[in-house]
Amino acid sequence: MGILAAGEKAISTTNRNFVGRMGSTKSEVYLANPAVAAASAITGRISSPEESNKINIQDSTIKKS
């Protein structure tokens, strides 16, 4: 944890985003609402809450619908 290095990506629920605010000017920061941020933490990529509901937490598999 800490500031972002060049090439790193993060998703944040802050209300401000400008180049270099969270670290390197060559990092990428995406703003999202809390539900999208939580879903993304579960899936490991930017995801909708509906997508995270398809994950079986106990065996970490994604259900096909």
HTML snippet that shows the backbone in 3Dmol.js (N, CA, C, O; Angstrom):
<script src="https://3Dmol.org/build/3Dmol-min.js"></script>
<div id="view" style="width:600px;height:400px;position:relative"></div>
<script>
const pdb = `
ATOM      1  N   MET A   1       0.840  -1.171   0.000  1.00  0.00           N
ATOM      2  CA  MET A   1       0.000   0.000   0.000  1.00  0.00           C
ATOM      3  C   MET A   1       0.888   1.237   0.000  1.00  0.00           C
ATOM      4  O   MET A   1       2.060   1.192   0.372  1.00  0.00           O
ATOM      5  N   GLY A   2       0.306   2.308  -0.416  1.00  0.00           N
ATOM      6  CA  GLY A   2       1.038   3.567  -0.479  1.00  0.00           C
ATOM      7  C   GLY A   2       0.724   4.278  -1.768  1.00  0.00           C
ATOM      8  O   GLY A   2      -0.352   4.106  -2.341  1.00  0.00           O
ATOM      9  N   ILE A   3       1.666   5.079  -2.223  1.00  0.00           N
ATOM     10  CA  ILE A   3       1.429   5.810  -3.467  1.00  0.00           C
ATOM     11  C   ILE A   3       1.654   4.911  -4.675  1.00  0.00           C
ATOM     12  O   ILE A   3       2.396   3.930  -4.613  1.00  0.00           O
ATOM     13  N   LEU A   4       1.004   5.263  -5.764  1.00  0.00           N
ATOM     14  CA  LEU A   4       1.098   4.460  -6.983  1.00  0.00           C
ATOM     15  C   LEU A   4       2.383   4.775  -7.736  1.00  0.00           C
ATOM     16  O   LEU A   4       2.793   5.931  -7.838  1.00  0.00           O
ATOM     17  N   ALA A   5       3.002   3.741  -8.255  1.00  0.00           N
ATOM     18  CA  ALA A   5       4.188   3.888  -9.098  1.00  0.00           C
ATOM     19  C   ALA A   5       3.750   4.008 -10.553  1.00  0.00           C
ATOM     20  O   ALA A   5       2.587   3.767 -10.877  1.00  0.00           O
ATOM     21  N   ALA A   6       4.660   4.370 -11.409  1.00  0.00           N
ATOM     22  CA  ALA A   6       4.376   4.486 -12.843  1.00  0.00           C
ATOM     23  C   ALA A   6       3.828   3.165 -13.367  1.00  0.00           C
ATOM     24  O   ALA A   6       4.399   2.106 -13.106  1.00  0.00           O
ATOM     25  N   GLY A   7       2.726   3.225 -14.104  1.00  0.00           N
ATOM     26  CA  GLY A   7       2.123   2.043 -14.698  1.00  0.00           C
ATOM     27  C   GLY A   7       1.136   1.314 -13.803  1.00  0.00           C
ATOM     28  O   GLY A   7       0.413   0.443 -14.288  1.00  0.00           O
ATOM     29  N   GLU A   8       1.077   1.633 -12.519  1.00  0.00           N
ATOM     30  CA  GLU A   8       0.121   0.976 -11.633  1.00  0.00           C
ATOM     31  C   GLU A   8      -1.261   1.581 -11.820  1.00  0.00           C
ATOM     32  O   GLU A   8      -1.398   2.732 -12.236  1.00  0.00           O
ATOM     33  N   LYS A   9      -2.288   0.788 -11.506  1.00  0.00           N
ATOM     34  CA  LYS A   9      -3.679   1.221 -11.641  1.00  0.00           C
ATOM     35  C   LYS A   9      -4.380   1.048 -10.307  1.00  0.00           C
ATOM     36  O   LYS A   9      -4.065   0.145  -9.532  1.00  0.00           O
ATOM     37  N   ALA A  10      -5.347   1.938 -10.052  1.00  0.00           N
ATOM     38  CA  ALA A  10      -6.128   1.848  -8.819  1.00  0.00           C
ATOM     39  C   ALA A  10      -7.544   2.320  -9.093  1.00  0.00           C
ATOM     40  O   ALA A  10      -7.804   3.085 -10.022  1.00  0.00           O
ATOM     41  N   ILE A  11      -8.449   1.838  -8.255  1.00  0.00           N
ATOM     42  CA  ILE A  11      -9.827   2.326  -8.294  1.00  0.00           C
ATOM     43  C   ILE A  11     -10.068   3.000  -6.944  1.00  0.00           C
ATOM     44  O   ILE A  11      -9.657   2.484  -5.904  1.00  0.00           O
ATOM     45  N   SER A  12     -10.726   4.139  -6.965  1.00  0.00           N
ATOM     46  CA  SER A  12     -10.880   4.936  -5.756  1.00  0.00           C
ATOM     47  C   SER A  12     -12.302   5.476  -5.659  1.00  0.00           C
ATOM     48  O   SER A  12     -12.976   5.670  -6.671  1.00  0.00           O
ATOM     49  N   THR A  13     -12.747   5.715  -4.429  1.00  0.00           N
ATOM     50  CA  THR A  13     -14.079   6.287  -4.219  1.00  0.00           C
ATOM     51  C   THR A  13     -13.987   7.759  -3.825  1.00  0.00           C
ATOM     52  O   THR A  13     -14.960   8.325  -3.325  1.00  0.00           O
ATOM     53  N   THR A  14     -12.839   8.379  -4.042  1.00  0.00           N
ATOM     54  CA  THR A  14     -12.700   9.800  -3.720  1.00  0.00           C
ATOM     55  C   THR A  14     -13.532  10.635  -4.682  1.00  0.00           C
ATOM     56  O   THR A  14     -14.012  10.136  -5.700  1.00  0.00           O
ATOM     57  N   ASN A  15     -13.695  11.904  -4.351  1.00  0.00           N
ATOM     58  CA  ASN A  15     -14.470  12.777  -5.233  1.00  0.00           C
ATOM     59  C   ASN A  15     -13.587  13.668  -6.097  1.00  0.00           C
ATOM     60  O   ASN A  15     -14.081  14.561  -6.785  1.00  0.00           O
ATOM     61  N   ARG A  16     -12.271  13.423  -6.060  1.00  0.00           N
ATOM     62  CA  ARG A  16     -11.354  14.205  -6.888  1.00  0.00           C
ATOM     63  C   ARG A  16     -10.322  13.299  -7.530  1.00  0.00           C
ATOM     64  O   ARG A  16      -9.868  12.321  -6.935  1.00  0.00           O
ATOM     65  N   ASN A  17      -9.967  13.640  -8.743  1.00  0.00           N
ATOM     66  CA  ASN A  17      -8.936  12.892  -9.440  1.00  0.00           C
ATOM     67  C   ASN A  17      -8.197  13.855 -10.364  1.00  0.00           C
ATOM     68  O   ASN A  17      -8.797  14.457 -11.254  1.00  0.00           O
ATOM     69  N   PHE A  18      -6.919  13.994 -10.150  1.00  0.00           N
ATOM     70  CA  PHE A  18      -6.104  14.766 -11.067  1.00  0.00           C
ATOM     71  C   PHE A  18      -4.735  14.106 -11.139  1.00  0.00           C
ATOM     72  O   PHE A  18      -4.329  13.389 -10.225  1.00  0.00           O
ATOM     73  N   VAL A  19      -4.045  14.350 -12.215  1.00  0.00           N
ATOM     74  CA  VAL A  19      -2.763  13.693 -12.488  1.00  0.00           C
ATOM     75  C   VAL A  19      -1.808  13.902 -11.321  1.00  0.00           C
ATOM     76  O   VAL A  19      -1.571  15.030 -10.889  1.00  0.00           O
ATOM     77  N   GLY A  20      -1.264  12.800 -10.818  1.00  0.00           N
ATOM     78  CA  GLY A  20      -0.288  12.840  -9.746  1.00  0.00           C
ATOM     79  C   GLY A  20      -0.864  12.883  -8.344  1.00  0.00           C
ATOM     80  O   GLY A  20      -0.100  12.863  -7.379  1.00  0.00           O
ATOM     81  N   ARG A  21      -2.158  12.939  -8.193  1.00  0.00           N
ATOM     82  CA  ARG A  21      -2.761  13.050  -6.861  1.00  0.00           C
ATOM     83  C   ARG A  21      -2.448  11.843  -5.975  1.00  0.00           C
ATOM     84  O   ARG A  21      -2.228  12.001  -4.774  1.00  0.00           O
ATOM     85  N   MET A  22      -2.425  10.657  -6.545  1.00  0.00           N
ATOM     86  CA  MET A  22      -2.205   9.454  -5.746  1.00  0.00           C
ATOM     87  C   MET A  22      -0.838   8.816  -6.001  1.00  0.00           C
ATOM     88  O   MET A  22      -0.619   7.651  -5.668  1.00  0.00           O
ATOM     89  N   GLY A  23       0.062   9.571  -6.585  1.00  0.00           N
ATOM     90  CA  GLY A  23       1.401   9.017  -6.834  1.00  0.00           C
ATOM     91  C   GLY A  23       1.932   9.496  -8.166  1.00  0.00           C
ATOM     92  O   GLY A  23       1.810  10.671  -8.514  1.00  0.00           O
ATOM     93  N   SER A  24       2.514   8.590  -8.894  1.00  0.00           N
ATOM     94  CA  SER A  24       3.155   8.912 -10.159  1.00  0.00           C
ATOM     95  C   SER A  24       2.175   9.520 -11.159  1.00  0.00           C
ATOM     96  O   SER A  24       1.004   9.142 -11.208  1.00  0.00           O
ATOM     97  N   THR A  25       2.664  10.453 -11.945  1.00  0.00           N
ATOM     98  CA  THR A  25       1.837  11.027 -13.004  1.00  0.00           C
ATOM     99  C   THR A  25       1.605  10.023 -14.123  1.00  0.00           C
ATOM    100  O   THR A  25       0.785  10.264 -15.009  1.00  0.00           O
ATOM    101  N   LYS A  26       2.315   8.901 -14.095  1.00  0.00           N
ATOM    102  CA  LYS A  26       2.140   7.860 -15.110  1.00  0.00           C
ATOM    103  C   LYS A  26       1.303   6.694 -14.584  1.00  0.00           C
ATOM    104  O   LYS A  26       1.239   5.645 -15.226  1.00  0.00           O
ATOM    105  N   SER A  27       0.662   6.863 -13.430  1.00  0.00           N
ATOM    106  CA  SER A  27      -0.258   5.842 -12.910  1.00  0.00           C
ATOM    107  C   SER A  27      -1.662   6.162 -13.414  1.00  0.00           C
ATOM    108  O   SER A  27      -1.915   7.249 -13.932  1.00  0.00           O
ATOM    109  N   GLU A  28      -2.574   5.196 -13.254  1.00  0.00           N
ATOM    110  CA  GLU A  28      -3.957   5.376 -13.701  1.00  0.00           C
ATOM    111  C   GLU A  28      -4.888   5.191 -12.510  1.00  0.00           C
ATOM    112  O   GLU A  28      -4.839   4.166 -11.830  1.00  0.00           O
ATOM    113  N   VAL A  29      -5.733   6.183 -12.258  1.00  0.00           N
ATOM    114  CA  VAL A  29      -6.688   6.119 -11.159  1.00  0.00           C
ATOM    115  C   VAL A  29      -8.093   6.247 -11.745  1.00  0.00           C
ATOM    116  O   VAL A  29      -8.385   7.183 -12.489  1.00  0.00           O
ATOM    117  N   TYR A  30      -8.947   5.302 -11.403  1.00  0.00           N
ATOM    118  CA  TYR A  30     -10.334   5.298 -11.863  1.00  0.00           C
ATOM    119  C   TYR A  30     -11.230   5.611 -10.674  1.00  0.00           C
ATOM    120  O   TYR A  30     -11.064   5.032  -9.600  1.00  0.00           O
ATOM    121  N   LEU A  31     -12.178   6.522 -10.859  1.00  0.00           N
ATOM    122  CA  LEU A  31     -13.127   6.855  -9.803  1.00  0.00           C
ATOM    123  C   LEU A  31     -14.385   6.017  -9.963  1.00  0.00           C
ATOM    124  O   LEU A  31     -14.867   5.801 -11.075  1.00  0.00           O
ATOM    125  N   ALA A  32     -14.910   5.550  -8.837  1.00  0.00           N
ATOM    126  CA  ALA A  32     -16.094   4.687  -8.872  1.00  0.00           C
ATOM    127  C   ALA A  32     -16.904   4.886  -7.600  1.00  0.00           C
ATOM    128  O   ALA A  32     -16.416   5.436  -6.613  1.00  0.00           O
ATOM    129  N   ASN A  33     -18.143   4.431  -7.642  1.00  0.00           N
ATOM    130  CA  ASN A  33     -18.948   4.468  -6.422  1.00  0.00           C
ATOM    131  C   ASN A  33     -18.536   3.288  -5.536  1.00  0.00           C
ATOM    132  O   ASN A  33     -17.853   2.380  -6.009  1.00  0.00           O
ATOM    133  N   PRO A  34     -18.937   3.285  -4.267  1.00  0.00           N
ATOM    134  CA  PRO A  34     -18.517   2.223  -3.353  1.00  0.00           C
ATOM    135  C   PRO A  34     -18.896   0.808  -3.803  1.00  0.00           C
ATOM    136  O   PRO A  34     -18.129  -0.130  -3.587  1.00  0.00           O
ATOM    137  N   ALA A  35     -20.052   0.646  -4.416  1.00  0.00           N
ATOM    138  CA  ALA A  35     -20.468  -0.691  -4.850  1.00  0.00           C
ATOM    139  C   ALA A  35     -19.545  -1.227  -5.942  1.00  0.00           C
ATOM    140  O   ALA A  35     -19.175  -2.401  -5.920  1.00  0.00           O
ATOM    141  N   VAL A  36     -19.176  -0.383  -6.888  1.00  0.00           N
ATOM    142  CA  VAL A  36     -18.267  -0.804  -7.960  1.00  0.00           C
ATOM    143  C   VAL A  36     -16.872  -1.063  -7.394  1.00  0.00           C
ATOM    144  O   VAL A  36     -16.214  -2.023  -7.798  1.00  0.00           O
ATOM    145  N   ALA A  37     -16.413  -0.224  -6.469  1.00  0.00           N
ATOM    146  CA  ALA A  37     -15.097  -0.436  -5.856  1.00  0.00           C
ATOM    147  C   ALA A  37     -15.054  -1.773  -5.103  1.00  0.00           C
ATOM    148  O   ALA A  37     -14.066  -2.502  -5.194  1.00  0.00           O
ATOM    149  N   ALA A  38     -16.118  -2.093  -4.365  1.00  0.00           N
ATOM    150  CA  ALA A  38     -16.166  -3.367  -3.634  1.00  0.00           C
ATOM    151  C   ALA A  38     -16.205  -4.551  -4.589  1.00  0.00           C
ATOM    152  O   ALA A  38     -15.501  -5.540  -4.383  1.00  0.00           O
ATOM    153  N   ALA A  39     -17.013  -4.460  -5.623  1.00  0.00           N
ATOM    154  CA  ALA A  39     -17.092  -5.543  -6.616  1.00  0.00           C
ATOM    155  C   ALA A  39     -15.738  -5.736  -7.296  1.00  0.00           C
ATOM    156  O   ALA A  39     -15.326  -6.866  -7.556  1.00  0.00           O
ATOM    157  N   SER A  40     -15.063  -4.653  -7.577  1.00  0.00           N
ATOM    158  CA  SER A  40     -13.759  -4.725  -8.232  1.00  0.00           C
ATOM    159  C   SER A  40     -12.706  -5.353  -7.320  1.00  0.00           C
ATOM    160  O   SER A  40     -11.824  -6.073  -7.787  1.00  0.00           O
ATOM    161  N   ALA A  41     -12.802  -5.081  -6.033  1.00  0.00           N
ATOM    162  CA  ALA A  41     -11.880  -5.710  -5.083  1.00  0.00           C
ATOM    163  C   ALA A  41     -12.077  -7.225  -5.041  1.00  0.00           C
ATOM    164  O   ALA A  41     -11.118  -7.981  -4.884  1.00  0.00           O
ATOM    165  N   ILE A  42     -13.318  -7.654  -5.183  1.00  0.00           N
ATOM    166  CA  ILE A  42     -13.620  -9.089  -5.166  1.00  0.00           C
ATOM    167  C   ILE A  42     -13.133  -9.774  -6.438  1.00  0.00           C
ATOM    168  O   ILE A  42     -12.562 -10.863  -6.377  1.00  0.00           O
ATOM    169  N   THR A  43     -13.354  -9.142  -7.587  1.00  0.00           N
ATOM    170  CA  THR A  43     -13.021  -9.791  -8.864  1.00  0.00           C
ATOM    171  C   THR A  43     -11.583  -9.563  -9.309  1.00  0.00           C
ATOM    172  O   THR A  43     -11.049 -10.332 -10.109  1.00  0.00           O
ATOM    173  N   GLY A  44     -10.950  -8.503  -8.794  1.00  0.00           N
ATOM    174  CA  GLY A  44      -9.577  -8.215  -9.196  1.00  0.00           C
ATOM    175  C   GLY A  44      -9.485  -7.386 -10.473  1.00  0.00           C
ATOM    176  O   GLY A  44      -8.397  -7.208 -11.020  1.00  0.00           O
ATOM    177  N   ARG A  45     -10.607  -6.884 -10.944  1.00  0.00           N
ATOM    178  CA  ARG A  45     -10.646  -5.992 -12.117  1.00  0.00           C
ATOM    179  C   ARG A  45     -11.885  -5.113 -11.962  1.00  0.00           C
ATOM    180  O   ARG A  45     -12.758  -5.415 -11.148  1.00  0.00           O
ATOM    181  N   ILE A  46     -11.968  -4.040 -12.725  1.00  0.00           N
ATOM    182  CA  ILE A  46     -13.133  -3.163 -12.609  1.00  0.00           C
ATOM    183  C   ILE A  46     -14.368  -3.939 -13.046  1.00  0.00           C
ATOM    184  O   ILE A  46     -14.461  -4.406 -14.181  1.00  0.00           O
ATOM    185  N   SER A  47     -15.312  -4.064 -12.120  1.00  0.00           N
ATOM    186  CA  SER A  47     -16.492  -4.913 -12.334  1.00  0.00           C
ATOM    187  C   SER A  47     -17.730  -4.263 -11.759  1.00  0.00           C
ATOM    188  O   SER A  47     -17.652  -3.411 -10.874  1.00  0.00           O
ATOM    189  N   SER A  48     -18.868  -4.677 -12.272  1.00  0.00           N
ATOM    190  CA  SER A  48     -20.140  -4.220 -11.714  1.00  0.00           C
ATOM    191  C   SER A  48     -20.491  -5.077 -10.501  1.00  0.00           C
ATOM    192  O   SER A  48     -20.007  -6.203 -10.381  1.00  0.00           O
ATOM    193  N   PRO A  49     -21.317  -4.565  -9.612  1.00  0.00           N
ATOM    194  CA  PRO A  49     -21.756  -5.375  -8.471  1.00  0.00           C
ATOM    195  C   PRO A  49     -22.435  -6.679  -8.914  1.00  0.00           C
ATOM    196  O   PRO A  49     -22.291  -7.708  -8.255  1.00  0.00           O
ATOM    197  N   GLU A  50     -23.166  -6.634 -10.018  1.00  0.00           N
ATOM    198  CA  GLU A  50     -23.830  -7.841 -10.515  1.00  0.00           C
ATOM    199  C   GLU A  50     -22.807  -8.918 -10.884  1.00  0.00           C
ATOM    200  O   GLU A  50     -23.032 -10.105 -10.647  1.00  0.00           O
ATOM    201  N   GLU A  51     -21.698  -8.499 -11.459  1.00  0.00           N
ATOM    202  CA  GLU A  51     -20.660  -9.462 -11.840  1.00  0.00           C
ATOM    203  C   GLU A  51     -20.037 -10.121 -10.607  1.00  0.00           C
ATOM    204  O   GLU A  51     -19.738 -11.315 -10.631  1.00  0.00           O
ATOM    205  N   SER A  52     -19.841  -9.362  -9.544  1.00  0.00           N
ATOM    206  CA  SER A  52     -19.234  -9.941  -8.342  1.00  0.00           C
ATOM    207  C   SER A  52     -20.171 -10.935  -7.670  1.00  0.00           C
ATOM    208  O   SER A  52     -19.712 -11.814  -6.940  1.00  0.00           O
ATOM    209  N   ASN A  53     -21.467 -10.813  -7.900  1.00  0.00           N
ATOM    210  CA  ASN A  53     -22.429 -11.756  -7.318  1.00  0.00           C
ATOM    211  C   ASN A  53     -22.318 -13.149  -7.931  1.00  0.00           C
ATOM    212  O   ASN A  53     -22.839 -14.114  -7.372  1.00  0.00           O
ATOM    213  N   LYS A  54     -21.646 -13.262  -9.073  1.00  0.00           N
ATOM    214  CA  LYS A  54     -21.495 -14.554  -9.736  1.00  0.00           C
ATOM    215  C   LYS A  54     -20.313 -15.356  -9.201  1.00  0.00           C
ATOM    216  O   LYS A  54     -20.095 -16.491  -9.624  1.00  0.00           O
ATOM    217  N   ILE A  55     -19.555 -14.782  -8.284  1.00  0.00           N
ATOM    218  CA  ILE A  55     -18.361 -15.464  -7.777  1.00  0.00           C
ATOM    219  C   ILE A  55     -18.714 -16.297  -6.557  1.00  0.00           C
ATOM    220  O   ILE A  55     -19.379 -15.824  -5.635  1.00  0.00           O
ATOM    221  N   ASN A  56     -18.264 -17.533  -6.566  1.00  0.00           N
ATOM    222  CA  ASN A  56     -18.412 -18.407  -5.414  1.00  0.00           C
ATOM    223  C   ASN A  56     -17.183 -18.183  -4.539  1.00  0.00           C
ATOM    224  O   ASN A  56     -16.094 -18.652  -4.871  1.00  0.00           O
ATOM    225  N   ILE A  57     -17.344 -17.482  -3.438  1.00  0.00           N
ATOM    226  CA  ILE A  57     -16.221 -17.104  -2.583  1.00  0.00           C
ATOM    227  C   ILE A  57     -15.473 -18.331  -2.045  1.00  0.00           C
ATOM    228  O   ILE A  57     -14.250 -18.283  -1.907  1.00  0.00           O
ATOM    229  N   GLN A  58     -16.173 -19.420  -1.741  1.00  0.00           N
ATOM    230  CA  GLN A  58     -15.524 -20.568  -1.124  1.00  0.00           C
ATOM    231  C   GLN A  58     -14.548 -21.260  -2.050  1.00  0.00           C
ATOM    232  O   GLN A  58     -13.506 -21.724  -1.586  1.00  0.00           O
ATOM    233  N   ASP A  59     -14.840 -21.352  -3.349  1.00  0.00           N
ATOM    234  CA  ASP A  59     -13.880 -22.004  -4.238  1.00  0.00           C
ATOM    235  C   ASP A  59     -13.355 -21.075  -5.327  1.00  0.00           C
ATOM    236  O   ASP A  59     -12.691 -21.519  -6.264  1.00  0.00           O
ATOM    237  N   SER A  60     -13.655 -19.783  -5.199  1.00  0.00           N
ATOM    238  CA  SER A  60     -13.138 -18.730  -6.094  1.00  0.00           C
ATOM    239  C   SER A  60     -13.372 -19.000  -7.573  1.00  0.00           C
ATOM    240  O   SER A  60     -12.511 -18.692  -8.397  1.00  0.00           O
ATOM    241  N   THR A  61     -14.515 -19.567  -7.922  1.00  0.00           N
ATOM    242  CA  THR A  61     -14.832 -19.779  -9.324  1.00  0.00           C
ATOM    243  C   THR A  61     -15.933 -18.823  -9.753  1.00  0.00           C
ATOM    244  O   THR A  61     -16.778 -18.436  -8.946  1.00  0.00           O
ATOM    245  N   ILE A  62     -15.922 -18.453 -10.991  1.00  0.00           N
ATOM    246  CA  ILE A  62     -16.958 -17.580 -11.528  1.00  0.00           C
ATOM    247  C   ILE A  62     -18.009 -18.430 -12.202  1.00  0.00           C
ATOM    248  O   ILE A  62     -17.708 -19.223 -13.094  1.00  0.00           O
ATOM    249  N   LYS A  63     -19.258 -18.259 -11.764  1.00  0.00           N
ATOM    250  CA  LYS A  63     -20.363 -19.017 -12.349  1.00  0.00           C
ATOM    251  C   LYS A  63     -20.721 -18.447 -13.707  1.00  0.00           C
ATOM    252  O   LYS A  63     -20.816 -17.230 -13.865  1.00  0.00           O
ATOM    253  N   LYS A  64     -20.917 -19.297 -14.668  1.00  0.00           N
ATOM    254  CA  LYS A  64     -21.368 -18.872 -15.987  1.00  0.00           C
ATOM    255  C   LYS A  64     -22.890 -18.774 -15.958  1.00  0.00           C
ATOM    256  O   LYS A  64     -23.575 -19.675 -15.475  1.00  0.00           O
ATOM    257  N   SER A  65     -23.409 -17.658 -16.487  1.00  0.00           N
ATOM    258  CA  SER A  65     -24.877 -17.533 -16.497  1.00  0.00           C
ATOM    259  C   SER A  65     -25.421 -17.680 -17.885  1.00  0.00           C
ATOM    260  O   SER A  65     -26.633 -17.603 -18.085  1.00  0.00           O
TER     261      SER A  65
END
`;
const viewer = $3Dmol.createViewer("view");
viewer.addModel(pdb, "pdb");
viewer.setStyle({}, {cartoon: {color: "spectrum"}});
viewer.zoomTo();
viewer.render();
</script>
